Amino acid sequence: MKLLFQSDDFGFTKGVTLGILDGIQNGIVRNTGLFVNMPSSKWAAEEIKKHPDICVGIDINFVAGKPVSDSSKVPGLVDKDGHFIKSTERSKVKNDDGDIFNYDEVLLETENQVKRFIELMGRNPGYMHGHSISSSNSKRAAKVIAEKYGILRSSEVLAKYRIPCTWTPKPFSLEQQYETDSEMHILKVLKENANSEIACFVCHCGYVDAELLDESTYSIIRTRDLAAATSKLIKEWLTENHVELITYRDINL
């Protein structure tokens, strides 16, 4: 089996970024998506450049931090303080077309986030991935911008090869996150998919810091995912079963 192991949200906060770096240096993370609109983004971009073997994509984000675009150009995406409307509130919003996002606004912000990635990394993203929640309009915008810049959308790969993560419900309480054994769950699904030619698994490694608690309800589970990504048990199973860790660069659709 060839395994594409992905950890999202690089650059989200310093703690999340350090956790993903731990998963890269001491574990099996080989793909990660950069947040380009957060205070930690520039520092995170410089850190990931030290790991050229890692496939760095972009996590398109409409629900945390501030937009890359002028907030006056994307009024439907932000609150009165110019911050993105959080996902817990975004899901309650509907536009005239019944979508939670305005197409023109997410199209503009998606392209500006890609431009910021190129500014930070000096190249195009290795793939494009949506963060947290999506809609028909955000998916349509992603397709348009991905085609314009020649970027692979992760959804194209994951639709064929993704191993579902069924143990992270929404909402996902802190108590549930604390009690979740990611190592056990991930090892189980890897074994169940051992005969697959290619398998993809997406997780969210990270350390928990105050900024994360302010920005996301998805917190403690990141430490559980990191424990799994660096697990001796999982790494031994991969070695014993001759599993090759791959990146999006290795996949031809």
GIRAWO-V904998 format. One record per residue. RES is the residue in one letter. PHI is phi in whole degrees, -180 to 180 (NA if undefined). NEAR is the number of other C-alpha atoms within 12 Angstrom. Layout:
res = <RES/RES>
phi = <PHI/PHI>
near = <NEAR/NEAR>
This chain:
res = <M/K/L/L/F/Q/S/D/D/F/G/F/T/K/G/V/T/L/G/I/L/D/G/I/Q/N/G/I/V/R/N/T/G/L/F/V/N/M/P/S/S/K/W/A/A/E/E/I/K/K/H/P/D/I/C/V/G/I/D/I/N/F/V/A/G/K/P/V/S/D/S/S/K/V/P/G/L/V/D/K/D/G/H/F/I/K/S/T/E/R/S/K/V/K/N/D/D/G/D/I/F/N/Y/D/E/V/L/L/E/T/E/N/Q/V/K/R/F/I/E/L/M/G/R/N/P/G/Y/M/H/G/H/S/I/S/S/S/N/S/K/R/A/A/K/V/I/A/E/K/Y/G/I/L/R/S/S/E/V/L/A/K/Y/R/I/P/C/T/W/T/P/K/P/F/S/L/E/Q/Q/Y/E/T/D/S/E/M/H/I/L/K/V/L/K/E/N/A/N/S/E/I/A/C/F/V/C/H/C/G/Y/V/D/A/E/L/L/D/E/S/T/Y/S/I/I/R/T/R/D/L/A/A/A/T/S/K/L/I/K/E/W/L/T/E/N/H/V/E/L/I/T/Y/R/D/I/N/L>
phi = <NA/-105/-116/-97/-108/-122/-122/-82/79/-63/90/-58/-141/-65/-64/-61/-62/-63/-65/-66/-61/-61/-65/-77/-75/-121/-142/-114/-71/-127/-141/-150/-105/-88/-79/-107/-113/-107/-57/-88/-61/-64/-62/-62/-62/-67/-67/-74/-64/-76/-127/-65/-77/-85/-84/-105/-101/-122/-95/-74/-126/-120/-132/-137/76/-112/-68/-73/-70/-58/-60/-70/-89/-132/-61/-76/-95/-122/-92/-65/-96/84/-91/-56/-70/-67/-60/-65/-96/-58/-64/-92/-89/-135/-90/-59/-87/85/-92/-79/-123/-81/-59/-62/-71/-72/-64/-64/-69/-61/-65/-68/-69/-63/-62/-65/-58/-61/-64/-77/-104/78/-164/-74/-63/-71/-167/-121/-137/-88/-97/69/-130/-140/-152/-59/-68/-69/-69/-65/-64/-60/-63/-63/-72/-61/-68/-63/-102/68/-106/-70/-88/-59/-60/-66/-79/-66/-61/-94/-125/-70/-88/-65/-102/-102/-110/-123/-71/-123/-71/-126/-66/-60/-64/-65/-63/-61/-84/-77/-100/-61/-57/-63/-64/-67/-61/-63/-73/-64/-63/-66/-109/-60/-90/-73/-68/-134/-138/-122/-131/-113/-133/-138/-71/163/-96/-96/-127/-61/-62/-63/-62/-76/-100/-148/-87/-93/-126/-59/-59/-64/-70/-68/-65/-65/-59/-71/-65/-108/-64/-62/-62/-69/-63/-65/-63/-62/-66/-63/-103/56/-83/-98/-82/-127/-125/-60/-66/-92/-106/-113/-86>
near = <25/28/38/37/44/43/46/45/48/52/44/51/38/29/29/44/43/30/41/49/38/31/38/34/21/20/30/42/44/40/47/48/47/51/47/45/40/37/23/27/33/28/25/36/38/22/27/32/20/17/21/17/21/35/39/49/43/47/43/50/43/48/38/41/35/32/38/36/30/19/25/20/20/30/26/30/44/33/22/14/14/23/28/33/32/27/29/21/18/26/22/15/21/17/19/11/13/15/22/30/38/32/29/22/31/42/31/32/39/43/35/30/39/41/27/30/37/24/19/29/30/17/22/28/41/36/42/44/44/33/37/27/27/28/26/19/26/34/30/24/30/43/30/24/30/34/16/18/24/18/29/32/35/42/26/23/27/28/16/19/26/28/30/22/21/18/23/30/15/17/16/21/18/20/14/21/24/19/18/26/24/35/30/21/26/38/28/22/24/34/22/15/24/25/16/21/20/31/34/40/41/38/43/41/46/40/33/31/23/17/24/29/20/16/26/31/29/41/36/35/36/42/36/33/47/44/36/39/42/31/27/18/20/29/28/17/22/27/17/14/19/16/27/25/33/27/34/39/24/22/26/12/16>
